[in-house]
């Protein structure tokens, strides 16, 4: 299996993607950019590990981590 790792790099440089993986700098909230990744690569499965690196921020400002869900396509 090949791995395609996505990261916005919002929290700084990423060292979390596996060696040999394809890396795409994409914000998961940017639907057109995300759709472009799915169009470019044949993706059979998704494992979502996105998280804020600084846990204290999610405790002190929880509202910034909520977003409306996308409408069904």
PDB file with SEQRES, HELIX, SHEET and CRYST1 records, atoms N, CA, C and O in Angstrom:
SEQRES   1 A   73  UNK UNK UNK UNK UNK UNK UNK UNK UNK UNK UNK UNK UNK          
SEQRES   2 A   73  UNK UNK UNK UNK UNK UNK UNK UNK UNK UNK UNK UNK UNK          
SEQRES   3 A   73  UNK UNK UNK UNK UNK UNK UNK UNK UNK UNK UNK UNK UNK          
SEQRES   4 A   73  UNK UNK UNK UNK UNK UNK UNK UNK UNK UNK UNK UNK UNK          
SEQRES   5 A   73  UNK UNK UNK UNK UNK UNK UNK UNK UNK UNK UNK UNK UNK          
SEQRES   6 A   73  UNK UNK UNK UNK UNK UNK UNK UNK                              
HELIX    1 AA1 UNK A   31  UNK A   40  1                                  10    
HELIX    2 AA2 UNK A   55  UNK A   60  1                                   6    
HELIX    3 AA3 UNK A   62  UNK A   65  5                                   4    
SHEET    1 AA1 2 UNK A   4  UNK A   7  0                                        
SHEET    2 AA1 2 UNK A  22  UNK A  25  1                                        
CRYST1    1.000    1.000    1.000  90.00  90.00  90.00 P 1           1          
ATOM      1  N   UNK A   1       0.840  -1.176   0.000  1.00  0.00           N  
ATOM      2  CA  UNK A   1       0.000   0.000   0.000  1.00  0.00           C  
ATOM      3  C   UNK A   1       0.889   1.245   0.000  1.00  0.00           C  
ATOM      4  O   UNK A   1       1.936   1.287   0.647  1.00  0.00           O  
ATOM      5  N   UNK A   2       0.447   2.239  -0.733  1.00  0.00           N  
ATOM      6  CA  UNK A   2       1.137   3.523  -0.666  1.00  0.00           C  
ATOM      7  C   UNK A   2       0.351   4.435   0.269  1.00  0.00           C  
ATOM      8  O   UNK A   2      -0.861   4.295   0.428  1.00  0.00           O  
ATOM      9  N   UNK A   3       1.063   5.363   0.878  1.00  0.00           N  
ATOM     10  CA  UNK A   3       0.463   6.259   1.855  1.00  0.00           C  
ATOM     11  C   UNK A   3       0.511   7.683   1.317  1.00  0.00           C  
ATOM     12  O   UNK A   3       1.529   8.128   0.785  1.00  0.00           O  
ATOM     13  N   UNK A   4      -0.602   8.388   1.464  1.00  0.00           N  
ATOM     14  CA  UNK A   4      -0.678   9.795   1.108  1.00  0.00           C  
ATOM     15  C   UNK A   4      -0.982  10.546   2.398  1.00  0.00           C  
ATOM     16  O   UNK A   4      -2.057  10.380   2.973  1.00  0.00           O  
ATOM     17  N   UNK A   5      -0.053  11.363   2.852  1.00  0.00           N  
ATOM     18  CA  UNK A   5      -0.202  12.095   4.108  1.00  0.00           C  
ATOM     19  C   UNK A   5      -0.585  13.536   3.816  1.00  0.00           C  
ATOM     20  O   UNK A   5       0.023  14.189   2.968  1.00  0.00           O  
ATOM     21  N   UNK A   6      -1.594  14.028   4.521  1.00  0.00           N  
ATOM     22  CA  UNK A   6      -2.034  15.410   4.367  1.00  0.00           C  
ATOM     23  C   UNK A   6      -1.808  16.151   5.672  1.00  0.00           C  
ATOM     24  O   UNK A   6      -2.063  15.616   6.750  1.00  0.00           O  
ATOM     25  N   UNK A   7      -1.333  17.377   5.573  1.00  0.00           N  
ATOM     26  CA  UNK A   7      -1.120  18.214   6.755  1.00  0.00           C  
ATOM     27  C   UNK A   7      -1.163  19.664   6.296  1.00  0.00           C  
ATOM     28  O   UNK A   7      -0.611  20.000   5.248  1.00  0.00           O  
ATOM     29  N   UNK A   8      -1.807  20.516   7.062  1.00  0.00           N  
ATOM     30  CA  UNK A   8      -1.861  21.937   6.716  1.00  0.00           C  
ATOM     31  C   UNK A   8      -0.563  22.645   7.102  1.00  0.00           C  
ATOM     32  O   UNK A   8      -0.281  23.733   6.599  1.00  0.00           O  
ATOM     33  N   UNK A   9       0.213  22.051   7.974  1.00  0.00           N  
ATOM     34  CA  UNK A   9       1.440  22.634   8.533  1.00  0.00           C  
ATOM     35  C   UNK A   9       1.143  23.906   9.313  1.00  0.00           C  
ATOM     36  O   UNK A   9       2.035  24.721   9.550  1.00  0.00           O  
ATOM     37  N   UNK A  10      -0.120  24.074   9.713  1.00  0.00           N  
ATOM     38  CA  UNK A  10      -0.528  25.241  10.479  1.00  0.00           C  
ATOM     39  C   UNK A  10       0.235  25.349  11.799  1.00  0.00           C  
ATOM     40  O   UNK A  10       0.583  26.448  12.232  1.00  0.00           O  
ATOM     41  N   UNK A  11       0.492  24.213  12.433  1.00  0.00           N  
ATOM     42  CA  UNK A  11       1.192  24.206  13.716  1.00  0.00           C  
ATOM     43  C   UNK A  11       2.696  24.111  13.594  1.00  0.00           C  
ATOM     44  O   UNK A  11       3.383  23.953  14.603  1.00  0.00           O  
ATOM     45  N   UNK A  12       3.226  24.202  12.390  1.00  0.00           N  
ATOM     46  CA  UNK A  12       4.671  24.110  12.186  1.00  0.00           C  
ATOM     47  C   UNK A  12       5.018  22.927  11.314  1.00  0.00           C  
ATOM     48  O   UNK A  12       4.130  22.221  10.835  1.00  0.00           O  
ATOM     49  N   UNK A  13       6.299  22.705  11.104  1.00  0.00           N  
ATOM     50  CA  UNK A  13       6.729  21.611  10.226  1.00  0.00           C  
ATOM     51  C   UNK A  13       6.231  20.255  10.709  1.00  0.00           C  
ATOM     52  O   UNK A  13       6.145  19.996  11.909  1.00  0.00           O  
ATOM     53  N   UNK A  14       5.908  19.407   9.758  1.00  0.00           N  
ATOM     54  CA  UNK A  14       5.416  18.068  10.093  1.00  0.00           C  
ATOM     55  C   UNK A  14       6.547  17.060   9.993  1.00  0.00           C  
ATOM     56  O   UNK A  14       7.315  17.055   9.031  1.00  0.00           O  
ATOM     57  N   UNK A  15       6.631  16.233  10.974  1.00  0.00           N  
ATOM     58  CA  UNK A  15       7.567  15.108  10.936  1.00  0.00           C  
ATOM     59  C   UNK A  15       6.799  13.803  11.114  1.00  0.00           C  
ATOM     60  O   UNK A  15       7.391  12.748  11.342  1.00  0.00           O  
ATOM     61  N   UNK A  16       5.464  13.888  11.008  1.00  0.00           N  
ATOM     62  CA  UNK A  16       4.629  12.749  11.323  1.00  0.00           C  
ATOM     63  C   UNK A  16       4.269  11.853  10.158  1.00  0.00           C  
ATOM     64  O   UNK A  16       3.664  10.801  10.363  1.00  0.00           O  
ATOM     65  N   UNK A  17       4.620  12.233   8.949  1.00  0.00           N  
ATOM     66  CA  UNK A  17       4.243  11.361   7.839  1.00  0.00           C  
ATOM     67  C   UNK A  17       5.334  10.318   7.604  1.00  0.00           C  
ATOM     68  O   UNK A  17       6.520  10.590   7.792  1.00  0.00           O  
ATOM     69  N   UNK A  18       4.916   9.120   7.189  1.00  0.00           N  
ATOM     70  CA  UNK A  18       5.872   8.014   7.046  1.00  0.00           C  
ATOM     71  C   UNK A  18       6.883   8.269   5.930  1.00  0.00           C  
ATOM     72  O   UNK A  18       6.554   8.889   4.919  1.00  0.00           O  
ATOM     73  N   UNK A  19       8.100   7.795   6.113  1.00  0.00           N  
ATOM     74  CA  UNK A  19       9.089   7.888   5.043  1.00  0.00           C  
ATOM     75  C   UNK A  19       8.559   7.191   3.790  1.00  0.00           C  
ATOM     76  O   UNK A  19       7.959   6.120   3.880  1.00  0.00           O  
ATOM     77  N   UNK A  20       8.777   7.787   2.642  1.00  0.00           N  
ATOM     78  CA  UNK A  20       8.318   7.202   1.391  1.00  0.00           C  
ATOM     79  C   UNK A  20       6.879   7.523   1.043  1.00  0.00           C  
ATOM     80  O   UNK A  20       6.400   7.134  -0.022  1.00  0.00           O  
ATOM     81  N   UNK A  21       6.182   8.228   1.923  1.00  0.00           N  
ATOM     82  CA  UNK A  21       4.789   8.582   1.631  1.00  0.00           C  
ATOM     83  C   UNK A  21       4.742   9.807   0.721  1.00  0.00           C  
ATOM     84  O   UNK A  21       5.705  10.568   0.626  1.00  0.00           O  
ATOM     85  N   UNK A  22       3.615   9.977   0.064  1.00  0.00           N  
ATOM     86  CA  UNK A  22       3.363  11.185  -0.712  1.00  0.00           C  
ATOM     87  C   UNK A  22       2.826  12.222   0.273  1.00  0.00           C  
ATOM     88  O   UNK A  22       1.877  11.946   1.007  1.00  0.00           O  
ATOM     89  N   UNK A  23       3.423  13.402   0.294  1.00  0.00           N  
ATOM     90  CA  UNK A  23       2.978  14.436   1.221  1.00  0.00           C  
ATOM     91  C   UNK A  23       2.251  15.536   0.467  1.00  0.00           C  
ATOM     92  O   UNK A  23       2.739  16.026  -0.552  1.00  0.00           O  
ATOM     93  N   UNK A  24       1.074  15.927   0.970  1.00  0.00           N  
ATOM     94  CA  UNK A  24       0.295  17.019   0.383  1.00  0.00           C  
ATOM     95  C   UNK A  24       0.010  18.035   1.483  1.00  0.00           C  
ATOM     96  O   UNK A  24      -0.572  17.694   2.513  1.00  0.00           O  
ATOM     97  N   UNK A  25       0.419  19.275   1.264  1.00  0.00           N  
ATOM     98  CA  UNK A  25       0.100  20.324   2.233  1.00  0.00           C  
ATOM     99  C   UNK A  25      -1.305  20.812   1.936  1.00  0.00           C  
ATOM    100  O   UNK A  25      -1.526  21.599   1.015  1.00  0.00           O  
ATOM    101  N   UNK A  26      -2.260  20.328   2.739  1.00  0.00           N  
ATOM    102  CA  UNK A  26      -3.674  20.605   2.528  1.00  0.00           C  
ATOM    103  C   UNK A  26      -4.351  20.809   3.876  1.00  0.00           C  
ATOM    104  O   UNK A  26      -4.125  20.047   4.816  1.00  0.00           O  
ATOM    105  N   UNK A  27      -5.175  21.832   3.961  1.00  0.00           N  
ATOM    106  CA  UNK A  27      -6.006  22.035   5.136  1.00  0.00           C  
ATOM    107  C   UNK A  27      -7.276  21.210   4.924  1.00  0.00           C  
ATOM    108  O   UNK A  27      -7.934  21.351   3.893  1.00  0.00           O  
ATOM    109  N   UNK A  28      -7.623  20.368   5.866  1.00  0.00           N  
ATOM    110  CA  UNK A  28      -8.795  19.507   5.712  1.00  0.00           C  
ATOM    111  C   UNK A  28     -10.093  20.301   5.611  1.00  0.00           C  
ATOM    112  O   UNK A  28     -11.113  19.752   5.196  1.00  0.00           O  
ATOM    113  N   UNK A  29     -10.076  21.564   5.976  1.00  0.00           N  
ATOM    114  CA  UNK A  29     -11.262  22.411   5.838  1.00  0.00           C  
ATOM    115  C   UNK A  29     -11.369  23.032   4.443  1.00  0.00           C  
ATOM    116  O   UNK A  29     -12.372  23.668   4.119  1.00  0.00           O  
ATOM    117  N   UNK A  30     -10.341  22.847   3.624  1.00  0.00           N  
ATOM    118  CA  UNK A  30     -10.330  23.387   2.259  1.00  0.00           C  
ATOM    119  C   UNK A  30     -10.832  22.302   1.312  1.00  0.00           C  
ATOM    120  O   UNK A  30     -10.051  21.535   0.748  1.00  0.00           O  
ATOM    121  N   UNK A  31     -12.148  22.257   1.152  1.00  0.00           N  
ATOM    122  CA  UNK A  31     -12.763  21.175   0.385  1.00  0.00           C  
ATOM    123  C   UNK A  31     -12.233  21.055  -1.047  1.00  0.00           C  
ATOM    124  O   UNK A  31     -11.946  19.938  -1.477  1.00  0.00           O  
ATOM    125  N   UNK A  32     -12.089  22.149  -1.810  1.00  0.00           N  
ATOM    126  CA  UNK A  32     -11.552  22.001  -3.167  1.00  0.00           C  
ATOM    127  C   UNK A  32     -10.150  21.379  -3.188  1.00  0.00           C  
ATOM    128  O   UNK A  32      -9.859  20.544  -4.045  1.00  0.00           O  
ATOM    129  N   UNK A  33      -9.288  21.777  -2.256  1.00  0.00           N  
ATOM    130  CA  UNK A  33      -7.937  21.206  -2.203  1.00  0.00           C  
ATOM    131  C   UNK A  33      -7.996  19.728  -1.835  1.00  0.00           C  
ATOM    132  O   UNK A  33      -7.248  18.916  -2.380  1.00  0.00           O  
ATOM    133  N   UNK A  34      -8.881  19.388  -0.917  1.00  0.00           N  
ATOM    134  CA  UNK A  34      -9.039  17.992  -0.507  1.00  0.00           C  
ATOM    135  C   UNK A  34      -9.585  17.149  -1.659  1.00  0.00           C  
ATOM    136  O   UNK A  34      -9.119  16.033  -1.892  1.00  0.00           O  
ATOM    137  N   UNK A  35     -10.561  17.676  -2.371  1.00  0.00           N  
ATOM    138  CA  UNK A  35     -11.106  16.961  -3.524  1.00  0.00           C  
ATOM    139  C   UNK A  35     -10.048  16.772  -4.610  1.00  0.00           C  
ATOM    140  O   UNK A  35     -10.050  15.755  -5.304  1.00  0.00           O  
ATOM    141  N   UNK A  36      -9.143  17.741  -4.762  1.00  0.00           N  
ATOM    142  CA  UNK A  36      -8.065  17.618  -5.744  1.00  0.00           C  
ATOM    143  C   UNK A  36      -7.138  16.447  -5.397  1.00  0.00           C  
ATOM    144  O   UNK A  36      -6.670  15.740  -6.289  1.00  0.00           O  
ATOM    145  N   UNK A  37      -6.877  16.246  -4.108  1.00  0.00           N  
ATOM    146  CA  UNK A  37      -6.045  15.107  -3.685  1.00  0.00           C  
ATOM    147  C   UNK A  37      -6.748  13.796  -4.021  1.00  0.00           C  
ATOM    148  O   UNK A  37      -6.119  12.861  -4.516  1.00  0.00           O  
ATOM    149  N   UNK A  38      -8.055  13.725  -3.752  1.00  0.00           N  
ATOM    150  CA  UNK A  38      -8.806  12.502  -4.045  1.00  0.00           C  
ATOM    151  C   UNK A  38      -8.911  12.257  -5.549  1.00  0.00           C  
ATOM    152  O   UNK A  38      -8.958  11.109  -5.990  1.00  0.00           O  
ATOM    153  N   UNK A  39      -8.946  13.323  -6.326  1.00  0.00           N  
ATOM    154  CA  UNK A  39      -9.000  13.185  -7.782  1.00  0.00           C  
ATOM    155  C   UNK A  39      -7.660  12.700  -8.334  1.00  0.00           C  
ATOM    156  O   UNK A  39      -7.612  11.876  -9.247  1.00  0.00           O  
ATOM    157  N   UNK A  40      -6.585  13.221  -7.771  1.00  0.00           N  
ATOM    158  CA  UNK A  40      -5.243  12.893  -8.275  1.00  0.00           C  
ATOM    159  C   UNK A  40      -4.798  11.479  -7.896  1.00  0.00           C  
ATOM    160  O   UNK A  40      -4.096  10.823  -8.666  1.00  0.00           O  
ATOM    161  N   UNK A  41      -5.197  11.015  -6.729  1.00  0.00           N  
ATOM    162  CA  UNK A  41      -4.732   9.721  -6.205  1.00  0.00           C  
ATOM    163  C   UNK A  41      -5.904   8.751  -6.073  1.00  0.00           C  
ATOM    164  O   UNK A  41      -7.008   9.150  -5.701  1.00  0.00           O  
ATOM    165  N   UNK A  42      -5.667   7.502  -6.371  1.00  0.00           N  
ATOM    166  CA  UNK A  42      -6.695   6.467  -6.167  1.00  0.00           C  
ATOM    167  C   UNK A  42      -6.658   6.101  -4.687  1.00  0.00           C  
ATOM    168  O   UNK A  42      -5.735   5.419  -4.242  1.00  0.00           O  
ATOM    169  N   UNK A  43      -7.638   6.540  -3.932  1.00  0.00           N  
ATOM    170  CA  UNK A  43      -7.658   6.331  -2.485  1.00  0.00           C  
ATOM    171  C   UNK A  43      -8.720   5.299  -2.146  1.00  0.00           C  
ATOM    172  O   UNK A  43      -9.898   5.473  -2.459  1.00  0.00           O  
ATOM    173  N   UNK A  44      -8.285   4.217  -1.498  1.00  0.00           N  
ATOM    174  CA  UNK A  44      -9.191   3.134  -1.125  1.00  0.00           C  
ATOM    175  C   UNK A  44      -9.680   3.232   0.311  1.00  0.00           C  
ATOM    176  O   UNK A  44     -10.746   2.713   0.641  1.00  0.00           O  
ATOM    177  N   UNK A  45      -8.912   3.891   1.161  1.00  0.00           N  
ATOM    178  CA  UNK A  45      -9.282   3.989   2.570  1.00  0.00           C  
ATOM    179  C   UNK A  45      -8.689   5.269   3.151  1.00  0.00           C  
ATOM    180  O   UNK A  45      -7.679   5.778   2.666  1.00  0.00           O  
ATOM    181  N   UNK A  46      -9.334   5.778   4.198  1.00  0.00           N  
ATOM    182  CA  UNK A  46      -8.870   6.986   4.866  1.00  0.00           C  
ATOM    183  C   UNK A  46      -8.748   6.711   6.351  1.00  0.00           C  
ATOM    184  O   UNK A  46      -9.642   6.131   6.966  1.00  0.00           O  
ATOM    185  N   UNK A  47      -7.622   7.138   6.922  1.00  0.00           N  
ATOM    186  CA  UNK A  47      -7.423   7.090   8.372  1.00  0.00           C  
ATOM    187  C   UNK A  47      -7.170   8.525   8.802  1.00  0.00           C  
ATOM    188  O   UNK A  47      -6.209   9.150   8.354  1.00  0.00           O  
ATOM    189  N   UNK A  48      -8.018   9.044   9.659  1.00  0.00           N  
ATOM    190  CA  UNK A  48      -7.978  10.454  10.040  1.00  0.00           C  
ATOM    191  C   UNK A  48      -7.298  10.590  11.398  1.00  0.00           C  
ATOM    192  O   UNK A  48      -7.824  10.130  12.411  1.00  0.00           O  
ATOM    193  N   UNK A  49      -6.134  11.219  11.415  1.00  0.00           N  
ATOM    194  CA  UNK A  49      -5.397  11.447  12.659  1.00  0.00           C  
ATOM    195  C   UNK A  49      -5.182  12.931  12.914  1.00  0.00           C  
ATOM    196  O   UNK A  49      -4.330  13.300  13.722  1.00  0.00           O  
ATOM    197  N   UNK A  50      -5.938  13.783  12.241  1.00  0.00           N  
ATOM    198  CA  UNK A  50      -5.747  15.218  12.389  1.00  0.00           C  
ATOM    199  C   UNK A  50      -6.080  15.652  13.814  1.00  0.00           C  
ATOM    200  O   UNK A  50      -7.060  15.201  14.407  1.00  0.00           O  
ATOM    201  N   UNK A  51      -5.250  16.527  14.340  1.00  0.00           N  
ATOM    202  CA  UNK A  51      -5.461  17.021  15.698  1.00  0.00           C  
ATOM    203  C   UNK A  51      -4.644  18.288  15.894  1.00  0.00           C  
ATOM    204  O   UNK A  51      -3.698  18.553  15.152  1.00  0.00           O  
ATOM    205  N   UNK A  52      -5.009  19.042  16.872  1.00  0.00           N  
ATOM    206  CA  UNK A  52      -4.225  20.213  17.249  1.00  0.00           C  
ATOM    207  C   UNK A  52      -3.067  19.734  18.112  1.00  0.00           C  
ATOM    208  O   UNK A  52      -3.269  18.996  19.076  1.00  0.00           O  
ATOM    209  N   UNK A  53      -1.876  20.144  17.770  1.00  0.00           N  
ATOM    210  CA  UNK A  53      -0.691  19.710  18.515  1.00  0.00           C  
ATOM    211  C   UNK A  53      -0.663  20.280  19.923  1.00  0.00           C  
ATOM    212  O   UNK A  53      -0.135  19.647  20.837  1.00  0.00           O  
ATOM    213  N   UNK A  54      -1.223  21.466  20.106  1.00  0.00           N  
ATOM    214  CA  UNK A  54      -1.214  22.104  21.415  1.00  0.00           C  
ATOM    215  C   UNK A  54      -2.567  21.881  22.090  1.00  0.00           C  
ATOM    216  O   UNK A  54      -3.519  22.619  21.836  1.00  0.00           O  
ATOM    217  N   UNK A  55      -2.649  20.882  22.933  1.00  0.00           N  
ATOM    218  CA  UNK A  55      -3.913  20.509  23.580  1.00  0.00           C  
ATOM    219  C   UNK A  55      -4.475  21.659  24.403  1.00  0.00           C  
ATOM    220  O   UNK A  55      -5.692  21.837  24.455  1.00  0.00           O  
ATOM    221  N   UNK A  56      -3.627  22.432  25.040  1.00  0.00           N  
ATOM    222  CA  UNK A  56      -4.100  23.533  25.880  1.00  0.00           C  
ATOM    223  C   UNK A  56      -4.955  24.512  25.081  1.00  0.00           C  
ATOM    224  O   UNK A  56      -5.897  25.092  25.620  1.00  0.00           O  
ATOM    225  N   UNK A  57      -4.640  24.699  23.816  1.00  0.00           N  
ATOM    226  CA  UNK A  57      -5.417  25.613  22.981  1.00  0.00           C  
ATOM    227  C   UNK A  57      -6.849  25.116  22.817  1.00  0.00           C  
ATOM    228  O   UNK A  57      -7.783  25.917  22.842  1.00  0.00           O  
ATOM    229  N   UNK A  58      -7.037  23.819  22.650  1.00  0.00           N  
ATOM    230  CA  UNK A  58      -8.390  23.282  22.487  1.00  0.00           C  
ATOM    231  C   UNK A  58      -9.194  23.376  23.784  1.00  0.00           C  
ATOM    232  O   UNK A  58     -10.424  23.395  23.753  1.00  0.00           O  
ATOM    233  N   UNK A  59      -8.507  23.436  24.910  1.00  0.00           N  
ATOM    234  CA  UNK A  59      -9.190  23.581  26.197  1.00  0.00           C  
ATOM    235  C   UNK A  59      -9.545  25.047  26.439  1.00  0.00           C  
ATOM    236  O   UNK A  59     -10.639  25.355  26.911  1.00  0.00           O  
ATOM    237  N   UNK A  60      -8.619  25.946  26.114  1.00  0.00           N  
ATOM    238  CA  UNK A  60      -8.859  27.361  26.379  1.00  0.00           C  
ATOM    239  C   UNK A  60      -9.754  28.024  25.324  1.00  0.00           C  
ATOM    240  O   UNK A  60     -10.455  28.989  25.630  1.00  0.00           O  
ATOM    241  N   UNK A  61      -9.737  27.514  24.085  1.00  0.00           N  
ATOM    242  CA  UNK A  61     -10.539  28.097  23.004  1.00  0.00           C  
ATOM    243  C   UNK A  61     -11.279  27.008  22.230  1.00  0.00           C  
ATOM    244  O   UNK A  61     -11.045  26.856  21.031  1.00  0.00           O  
ATOM    245  N   UNK A  62     -12.162  26.247  22.875  1.00  0.00           N  
ATOM    246  CA  UNK A  62     -12.799  25.118  22.188  1.00  0.00           C  
ATOM    247  C   UNK A  62     -13.652  25.511  20.979  1.00  0.00           C  
ATOM    248  O   UNK A  62     -13.806  24.710  20.057  1.00  0.00           O  
ATOM    249  N   UNK A  63     -14.204  26.720  20.965  1.00  0.00           N  
ATOM    250  CA  UNK A  63     -15.095  27.105  19.868  1.00  0.00           C  
ATOM    251  C   UNK A  63     -14.389  27.163  18.520  1.00  0.00           C  
ATOM    252  O   UNK A  63     -15.043  27.001  17.490  1.00  0.00           O  
ATOM    253  N   UNK A  64     -13.090  27.387  18.490  1.00  0.00           N  
ATOM    254  CA  UNK A  64     -12.395  27.470  17.201  1.00  0.00           C  
ATOM    255  C   UNK A  64     -12.220  26.094  16.554  1.00  0.00           C  
ATOM    256  O   UNK A  64     -11.804  25.997  15.399  1.00  0.00           O  
ATOM    257  N   UNK A  65     -12.534  25.048  17.288  1.00  0.00           N  
ATOM    258  CA  UNK A  65     -12.384  23.690  16.749  1.00  0.00           C  
ATOM    259  C   UNK A  65     -13.697  23.117  16.231  1.00  0.00           C  
ATOM    260  O   UNK A  65     -13.746  21.962  15.807  1.00  0.00           O  
ATOM    261  N   UNK A  66     -14.752  23.909  16.262  1.00  0.00           N  
ATOM    262  CA  UNK A  66     -16.036  23.469  15.751  1.00  0.00           C  
ATOM    263  C   UNK A  66     -16.292  24.113  14.403  1.00  0.00           C  
ATOM    264  O   UNK A  66     -16.029  25.300  14.214  1.00  0.00           O  
ATOM    265  N   UNK A  67     -16.798  23.338  13.477  1.00  0.00           N  
ATOM    266  CA  UNK A  67     -17.151  23.859  12.151  1.00  0.00           C  
ATOM    267  C   UNK A  67     -18.396  23.137  11.676  1.00  0.00           C  
ATOM    268  O   UNK A  67     -18.622  21.982  12.038  1.00  0.00           O  
ATOM    269  N   UNK A  68     -19.200  23.804  10.874  1.00  0.00           N  
ATOM    270  CA  UNK A  68     -20.375  23.098  10.338  1.00  0.00           C  
ATOM    271  C   UNK A  68     -19.931  21.954   9.452  1.00  0.00           C  
ATOM    272  O   UNK A  68     -18.878  22.026   8.818  1.00  0.00           O  
ATOM    273  N   UNK A  69     -20.720  20.909   9.405  1.00  0.00           N  
ATOM    274  CA  UNK A  69     -20.378  19.778   8.546  1.00  0.00           C  
ATOM    275  C   UNK A  69     -20.709  20.115   7.119  1.00  0.00           C  
ATOM    276  O   UNK A  69     -21.579  20.944   6.850  1.00  0.00           O  
ATOM    277  N   UNK A  70     -20.016  19.474   6.201  1.00  0.00           N  
ATOM    278  CA  UNK A  70     -20.271  19.688   4.777  1.00  0.00           C  
ATOM    279  C   UNK A  70     -21.584  19.048   4.397  1.00  0.00           C  
ATOM    280  O   UNK A  70     -21.954  18.014   4.954  1.00  0.00           O  
ATOM    281  N   UNK A  71     -22.288  19.638   3.469  1.00  0.00           N  
ATOM    282  CA  UNK A  71     -23.503  18.967   2.988  1.00  0.00           C  
ATOM    283  C   UNK A  71     -23.127  17.710   2.217  1.00  0.00           C  
ATOM    284  O   UNK A  71     -22.058  17.645   1.610  1.00  0.00           O  
ATOM    285  N   UNK A  72     -23.991  16.730   2.240  1.00  0.00           N  
ATOM    286  CA  UNK A  72     -23.728  15.487   1.510  1.00  0.00           C  
ATOM    287  C   UNK A  72     -23.606  15.806   0.032  1.00  0.00           C  
ATOM    288  O   UNK A  72     -24.367  16.606  -0.512  1.00  0.00           O  
ATOM    289  N   UNK A  73     -22.639  15.172  -0.605  1.00  0.00           N  
ATOM    290  CA  UNK A  73     -22.401  15.439  -2.032  1.00  0.00           C  
ATOM    291  C   UNK A  73     -23.419  14.692  -2.887  1.00  0.00           C  
ATOM    292  O   UNK A  73     -23.384  14.789  -4.113  1.00  0.00           O  
TER     293      UNK A  73                                                      
END                                                                             
